Amino acid sequence: MRPDTLPTADARAIDAIFAPYDRPGAPGASVMVLSHGKQVYHRAFGSADLEAHTPATLNTDYRLASLTKAFTAMSIMLLVKDGKLHYDDRLVDVLPGAPAYAHDVRISHLLTHTSGLVDYEDFVPDSQTAQLNDDDVLKLMHRTDTLNFAPGSAYHYSNSAYVLLGLIVERASGMPFPKFLHDRIFAPLHMDSTVAYVKGASTVPQRAYGYTGDSSGHFTRTDQSSTSATLGDGGIYTSVTDMVKWSDALDLRTLVDPAAMQRAWSPTTLTDGKVSGYGYGWFVATVNGEQQLRHHGESTGFTNAILKYPGRRLTIIVLTNRTGGAPWDIADRIAALIPN
């Protein structure tokens, strides 16, 4: 029988890792460690809202940033399951307004960052204050007339691809992307505090606000930037409590069948036969002979990580409301403390 909690020494070692977050005047972190189906460590540190003196909790909702991409990929997988999309569908056939130069880009290329699309953030000047939405990103794709490389021939991380995937979900499903996420993922999994946030149209129940620190340790609220309103690449807010439900659904193949999850959690073979380290919304690697799945998320004021070792049924989730802090390194340090 495995214990329901970590040995005291290991729990204290994790507590010590989060010492920089563990004070009222600092932005917070919420942490969840799942081992063999049990929550063996969970704790929140610091503040969700410095101005209101609101402490972070396990139910605090953080902007996921690029941890959103796994949800966007799952949305596509659900529509493939429905027969409304196919992985080899061309972008120009499933998304009106897609640029003609992307005529050979397929949905599978978008999912695996092998599309060759220029990242839309390259077109956004540092001086811009107006926020972009997903339709704006589609328009920005017309600022160029070429891809970075032939689709499928190379890997290059592309936020553009995942914004366009969100638009494809809207087109194929006939409903706004936030509603699709709610109806097909959040509600069935009882992720009751999770939302794809649209300013003026949705509410984040227990919202954390983002901050950036300076060299003296003073933090300034930096909750939004010009690229913080796009959805498909980073727009979900959720808590570590709800992320447990998401992680369990992936492990148990609740939303799609094992073959679909195998596809999502497998690295991509490029046209030259080389293998990239990305599947469908997940970085995929073999570490010390075991499969490792991970993703990081970085946006103004938020930095997050999820790390999974399916073979030993280990999942580590670290959500923070500050710029920087490298929670992916923290997740690795925690993993080293957890017995197989």
PLY file of the C-alpha trace (Angstrom):
ply
format ascii 1.0
element vertex 340
property float x
property float y
property float z
element edge 339
property int vertex1
property int vertex2
end_header
0.00 0.00 0.00
1.47 3.34 -1.06
1.22 6.24 1.41
-1.26 9.04 0.68
1.34 11.69 1.49
5.08 12.11 1.12
7.44 11.41 4.00
7.84 14.51 6.15
11.44 15.07 5.05
10.47 15.06 1.36
7.53 17.40 1.95
9.80 19.79 3.82
12.31 19.63 0.98
9.58 20.73 -1.45
8.48 23.45 0.97
12.06 24.74 0.95
12.11 24.91 -2.85
9.20 27.34 -2.67
10.74 29.61 -0.04
10.95 32.57 -2.51
7.17 32.35 -2.94
6.32 31.75 0.72
5.73 35.27 2.00
2.67 37.55 1.97
4.32 40.31 -0.07
5.29 38.02 -2.94
3.26 36.65 -5.85
2.20 33.10 -5.25
2.48 29.55 -6.42
0.07 26.64 -6.21
1.54 23.15 -6.40
0.09 19.68 -6.88
1.95 16.37 -6.94
0.06 13.25 -8.02
1.59 9.82 -7.57
-0.22 6.60 -8.44
-3.58 8.34 -8.37
-3.04 10.05 -5.02
-2.42 13.70 -4.16
0.77 13.15 -2.20
1.68 16.85 -1.92
-0.38 19.99 -2.41
0.23 23.46 -1.11
-0.15 27.13 -2.03
2.33 29.90 -1.24
2.29 33.69 -1.33
-0.40 35.94 -2.76
-2.85 35.76 -5.62
-3.49 39.52 -5.41
-0.90 41.69 -3.69
-3.06 44.83 -3.65
-6.01 43.07 -2.03
-3.77 40.92 0.21
-5.46 37.77 -1.09
-3.45 34.62 -0.35
-2.97 32.00 -3.01
-4.85 28.74 -2.46
-5.25 25.43 -4.23
-8.35 26.94 -5.88
-6.63 30.08 -7.16
-7.04 30.44 -10.93
-3.89 31.30 -12.87
-3.52 32.17 -16.54
-2.11 28.96 -18.02
-0.33 30.64 -20.92
1.00 27.85 -23.15
-0.29 25.04 -20.94
-3.48 25.99 -22.82
-2.08 24.35 -25.94
-2.87 20.84 -24.70
-6.53 21.87 -24.34
-6.55 23.34 -27.86
-5.03 20.13 -29.20
-7.64 18.08 -27.34
-10.38 20.20 -28.93
-9.08 19.26 -32.37
-8.84 15.61 -31.31
-12.48 15.68 -30.19
-13.56 17.11 -33.55
-11.57 14.40 -35.33
-13.39 11.88 -33.13
-16.68 13.52 -34.20
-15.71 13.17 -37.88
-15.81 16.95 -38.39
-12.07 17.27 -38.98
-9.15 15.11 -40.10
-5.52 15.55 -39.16
-4.52 15.81 -42.81
-7.07 18.55 -43.63
-5.42 21.57 -45.20
-5.50 24.85 -43.28
-6.79 26.74 -46.31
-9.72 24.31 -46.62
-10.90 24.47 -43.00
-10.28 28.13 -42.16
-11.63 30.88 -44.42
-9.16 33.72 -44.72
-6.09 31.55 -44.24
-3.18 32.86 -46.34
-2.70 31.22 -49.73
1.04 30.72 -49.14
0.08 28.16 -46.45
-1.66 25.90 -49.01
0.33 22.82 -47.96
-0.06 23.30 -44.21
-2.16 20.57 -42.59
-3.85 20.44 -39.19
-1.21 17.92 -38.07
1.50 20.48 -38.90
-0.22 23.10 -36.75
-0.51 20.68 -33.82
3.16 19.67 -33.93
4.76 23.09 -34.62
5.96 21.89 -38.02
3.83 24.26 -40.12
6.55 26.79 -40.91
4.20 29.66 -40.04
5.85 32.84 -38.79
5.04 33.54 -35.14
2.54 36.39 -35.00
4.39 37.97 -32.09
7.14 38.87 -34.57
4.71 41.38 -36.08
3.69 43.01 -32.80
5.81 46.05 -31.85
6.91 46.48 -28.24
5.06 49.79 -28.19
1.66 48.25 -28.92
-0.86 48.51 -26.09
-4.09 47.41 -27.79
-4.72 43.72 -27.21
-4.90 41.30 -30.13
-7.65 38.74 -30.48
-7.53 35.53 -32.51
-9.03 37.13 -35.61
-6.30 39.79 -35.47
-3.69 37.03 -35.53
-5.21 35.58 -38.69
-4.91 39.02 -40.30
-1.28 39.31 -39.18
-0.52 36.09 -41.06
-1.00 38.12 -44.24
1.89 40.44 -43.32
4.20 37.96 -45.05
3.89 35.83 -48.16
6.05 32.87 -47.24
6.64 30.16 -44.67
9.82 29.70 -42.66
10.21 26.20 -44.12
8.27 23.55 -46.02
5.52 22.06 -43.82
6.68 18.94 -41.99
10.37 19.49 -42.73
11.37 21.18 -39.45
10.18 22.06 -35.96
9.71 25.66 -34.85
7.47 26.54 -31.90
4.60 28.64 -33.24
1.97 30.47 -31.21
0.37 31.37 -34.53
-0.40 27.72 -35.21
-2.34 27.29 -31.98
-4.31 30.50 -32.37
-5.35 29.28 -35.82
-6.29 25.89 -34.34
-8.66 27.69 -31.98
-10.26 29.41 -34.96
-10.53 26.07 -36.74
-12.37 24.65 -33.72
-14.85 27.51 -33.94
-15.39 26.97 -37.66
-15.76 23.18 -37.46
-17.93 23.11 -34.33
-20.10 26.10 -35.12
-19.60 27.59 -31.66
-17.17 30.05 -30.05
-13.96 28.42 -28.89
-14.56 29.24 -25.18
-17.98 27.59 -25.35
-16.56 24.50 -27.06
-13.93 24.18 -24.34
-16.59 24.53 -21.67
-19.11 22.15 -23.21
-16.73 19.43 -24.36
-13.92 19.54 -21.78
-14.47 21.70 -18.70
-18.10 20.76 -17.92
-17.77 16.98 -18.53
-14.70 16.90 -16.28
-16.34 19.15 -13.65
-13.58 21.72 -14.02
-15.95 24.25 -12.53
-13.52 27.13 -12.03
-11.82 26.82 -15.43
-12.53 29.35 -18.17
-11.15 30.53 -21.49
-11.09 34.18 -20.52
-12.57 36.88 -22.74
-12.58 40.33 -21.18
-16.12 41.56 -20.65
-17.65 38.20 -21.50
-16.36 35.85 -18.79
-15.34 35.86 -15.14
-12.45 34.08 -13.48
-13.80 32.83 -10.12
-10.69 33.13 -7.92
-8.35 35.04 -10.15
-4.65 35.48 -9.59
-3.12 38.64 -11.01
0.30 38.62 -12.60
3.40 40.47 -11.39
6.98 41.16 -12.38
9.75 41.71 -9.84
12.78 43.99 -10.00
16.28 43.49 -8.64
15.27 44.86 -5.23
12.47 42.32 -4.82
9.65 44.81 -5.43
6.77 43.47 -7.53
4.66 45.48 -9.98
1.37 44.25 -11.40
1.93 43.22 -15.04
-1.20 41.17 -15.54
-1.81 41.67 -19.26
0.12 42.48 -22.42
-0.90 43.10 -26.02
-0.77 39.33 -26.65
-2.58 38.19 -23.47
-6.07 38.12 -24.99
-5.54 35.45 -27.64
-7.18 32.15 -26.80
-5.84 29.13 -28.69
-2.24 29.63 -27.62
-2.68 30.67 -24.01
-6.05 32.00 -22.84
-7.23 29.51 -20.20
-7.38 30.28 -16.48
-7.56 27.38 -14.04
-6.42 26.07 -10.66
-4.24 23.14 -9.65
-7.40 21.55 -8.22
-9.05 21.57 -11.64
-5.80 20.53 -13.32
-5.98 17.29 -11.33
-9.26 16.51 -13.11
-7.64 17.30 -16.47
-4.59 15.15 -15.74
-6.76 12.24 -14.59
-8.88 12.47 -17.76
-5.76 12.24 -19.90
-4.38 9.28 -17.97
-7.71 7.43 -18.01
-8.46 8.31 -21.67
-11.80 9.80 -20.61
-12.15 12.23 -23.53
-10.61 10.28 -26.42
-9.52 6.69 -26.93
-6.04 5.29 -26.16
-5.00 5.42 -29.82
-5.67 9.16 -29.94
-3.73 9.77 -26.74
-0.87 7.66 -28.05
-0.76 9.91 -31.10
-0.82 13.06 -28.96
1.93 11.77 -26.69
4.31 10.63 -29.44
7.11 12.70 -30.99
6.73 13.85 -34.58
8.74 12.38 -37.44
9.91 15.06 -39.88
10.14 14.56 -43.64
13.88 13.80 -43.40
13.22 11.02 -40.91
14.46 12.92 -37.87
12.22 13.11 -34.81
11.15 16.31 -33.10
10.37 16.42 -29.40
6.75 17.54 -29.69
3.43 15.74 -30.06
-0.03 17.35 -29.93
0.26 20.07 -27.30
3.02 18.27 -25.37
6.79 18.11 -25.35
7.70 14.43 -25.50
11.03 12.85 -24.52
12.60 9.69 -23.17
14.52 10.38 -19.97
16.49 7.63 -18.27
14.53 5.09 -20.27
11.06 6.37 -19.37
8.57 8.53 -21.22
8.43 12.13 -20.09
5.65 14.56 -21.03
5.86 18.23 -20.18
4.90 21.76 -21.10
5.77 25.19 -19.84
3.74 28.36 -20.02
5.12 31.90 -20.00
3.26 35.16 -20.42
3.41 38.56 -18.81
2.99 37.92 -15.10
2.52 34.14 -15.22
4.97 31.23 -15.45
3.79 27.62 -15.20
4.80 24.02 -15.73
3.31 20.56 -15.93
5.45 17.43 -15.87
4.23 13.86 -16.31
5.95 10.47 -16.15
3.13 8.14 -17.26
5.15 4.99 -16.59
5.35 5.74 -12.88
2.03 7.59 -12.75
3.63 10.83 -11.61
2.30 14.30 -12.40
3.61 17.59 -11.06
1.77 20.88 -11.62
3.25 24.26 -10.69
1.27 27.44 -11.40
2.67 30.87 -10.49
1.61 34.48 -10.94
4.99 36.03 -11.57
7.27 36.55 -14.53
10.22 34.16 -14.33
11.05 31.66 -11.63
11.56 28.61 -13.89
8.82 26.32 -12.47
9.88 23.64 -14.98
13.16 23.34 -13.09
11.20 23.23 -9.85
9.08 20.38 -11.26
12.26 18.45 -12.11
13.57 18.95 -8.58
10.30 17.70 -7.12
10.28 14.66 -9.44
13.70 13.70 -8.13
12.23 13.49 -4.61
9.32 11.20 -5.50
9.96 7.45 -5.30
9.00 5.30 -8.29
0 1
1 2
2 3
3 4
4 5
5 6
6 7
7 8
8 9
9 10
10 11
11 12
12 13
13 14
14 15
15 16
16 17
17 18
18 19
19 20
20 21
21 22
22 23
23 24
24 25
25 26
26 27
27 28
28 29
29 30
30 31
31 32
32 33
33 34
34 35
35 36
36 37
37 38
38 39
39 40
40 41
41 42
42 43
43 44
44 45
45 46
46 47
47 48
48 49
49 50
50 51
51 52
52 53
53 54
54 55
55 56
56 57
57 58
58 59
59 60
60 61
61 62
62 63
63 64
64 65
65 66
66 67
67 68
68 69
69 70
70 71
71 72
72 73
73 74
74 75
75 76
76 77
77 78
78 79
79 80
80 81
81 82
82 83
83 84
84 85
85 86
86 87
87 88
88 89
89 90
90 91
91 92
92 93
93 94
94 95
95 96
96 97
97 98
98 99
99 100
100 101
101 102
102 103
103 104
104 105
105 106
106 107
107 108
108 109
109 110
110 111
111 112
112 113
113 114
114 115
115 116
116 117
117 118
118 119
119 120
120 121
121 122
122 123
123 124
124 125
125 126
126 127
127 128
128 129
129 130
130 131
131 132
132 133
133 134
134 135
135 136
136 137
137 138
138 139
139 140
140 141
141 142
142 143
143 144
144 145
145 146
146 147
147 148
148 149
149 150
150 151
151 152
152 153
153 154
154 155
155 156
156 157
157 158
158 159
159 160
160 161
161 162
162 163
163 164
164 165
165 166
166 167
167 168
168 169
169 170
170 171
171 172
172 173
173 174
174 175
175 176
176 177
177 178
178 179
179 180
180 181
181 182
182 183
183 184
184 185
185 186
186 187
187 188
188 189
189 190
190 191
191 192
192 193
193 194
194 195
195 196
196 197
197 198
198 199
199 200
200 201
201 202
202 203
203 204
204 205
205 206
206 207
207 208
208 209
209 210
210 211
211 212
212 213
213 214
214 215
215 216
216 217
217 218
218 219
219 220
220 221
221 222
222 223
223 224
224 225
225 226
226 227
227 228
228 229
229 230
230 231
231 232
232 233
233 234
234 235
235 236
236 237
237 238
238 239
239 240
240 241
241 242
242 243
243 244
244 245
245 246
246 247
247 248
248 249
249 250
250 251
251 252
252 253
253 254
254 255
255 256
256 257
257 258
258 259
259 260
260 261
261 262
262 263
263 264
264 265
265 266
266 267
267 268
268 269
269 270
270 271
271 272
272 273
273 274
274 275
275 276
276 277
277 278
278 279
279 280
280 281
281 282
282 283
283 284
284 285
285 286
286 287
287 288
288 289
289 290
290 291
291 292
292 293
293 294
294 295
295 296
296 297
297 298
298 299
299 300
300 301
301 302
302 303
303 304
304 305
305 306
306 307
307 308
308 309
309 310
310 311
311 312
312 313
313 314
314 315
315 316
316 317
317 318
318 319
319 320
320 321
321 322
322 323
323 324
324 325
325 326
326 327
327 328
328 329
329 330
330 331
331 332
332 333
333 334
334 335
335 336
336 337
337 338
338 339
